[in-house]
Amino acid sequence: MWVVVTSLGMLCGAVLFHWALWRWRVPTRTIPVLISIFTAGLIVLLSALAMHDTSQFLFDLVYATMIYVPWAIAYITTYTAIDSDSPTLSLVGEMARRTDRSMTEADLEAFIAARPFVQSRLQQLERGGLMIRENGMLRATGGSIFIVNVFDVYRRVIGRGTHGG
């Protein structure tokens, strides 16, 4: 049980550190900084476990990692929806603000035309270091290609094909 409490405590510590850092100053490359924060949290967690005298040390390390890493990945992934103008959040938010909670096709088209979703997302990818603008072109970095490959493998595993929606 102490492994669970320690893992969740370190996860909460990483989230609190993220909040404090962002209140002080939002970094230019938010995603790499978040990955660094949660990686440092994992290192501290595993170090704390290493100092604890137990006969099941290896099990504790694997167990703690299995608790911490998925939650950290989920947090970072969710953060990307908040960090920029998410089409889904913006659209649902707009509908929620309306009395009848709905939109006509014309309202929807006007809403989408007024929102620069793609440009906003590209700017976020650049700030996060996942895309680089060079000589009037955008180039995917190794980090963004790695992320796409991970998602593609997962999509194949669940039978959804690769790339897109």
C-alpha positions, 0 to 999 in steps of 0.5 A, a space after each residue: 500500500 505504501 508504494 501506491 501512496 508514495 506513487 500518487 504522492 509524487 504524482 501530486 507533487 509533480 502536478 503542484 510543481 507544474 502549477 507553481 512553475 506556470 504561475 511564476 512563468 509559463 515556459 516557451 516549450 511547455 510539453 518538454 518542460 512537463 515531460 522533464 517535471 514528470 521524469 524528475 518526479 519518477 526519478 525521485 519516486 524510484 530513488 525513494 523506493 530504492 532507499 526503502 528496505 524491502 525484499 520485493 524491491 524489483 516488484 515495488 519499482 515496477 508497480 510504482 512505475 505502472 502507477 506513476 507513468 500512465 497517470 503522468 502521460 494522461 496528465 500531459 496529454 490532457 494538458 495539451 487540450 487546455 494549452 491551446 484552443 482545442 476544437 472540441 472544448 471550444 465547440 462544446 463550451 460554445 454550445 453549453 453557453 447557449 440557452 438551447 445548448 445547440 447550434 445550427 449548421 450556419 452557426 457551426 460554420 461561422 464558429 469554425 470560420 472565426 476560430 483559427 484552430 489549425 494555426 493555433 495548434 501549429 503554434 503550440 507544436 512549435 512552442 513545444 518543440 514538436 515542429 520547427 519552422 525553417 525557410 518557410 516550411 514546417 518540419 516535424 522533429 524526432 519527438 513528434 515523429 516518435 509520438 505519432 509512431 507510438 499512437 500508430 502502434 496503439 491504434 494498430 493494436 486496437 484495430 483502428 488503423 493508423 493516422 488520423 481521427 
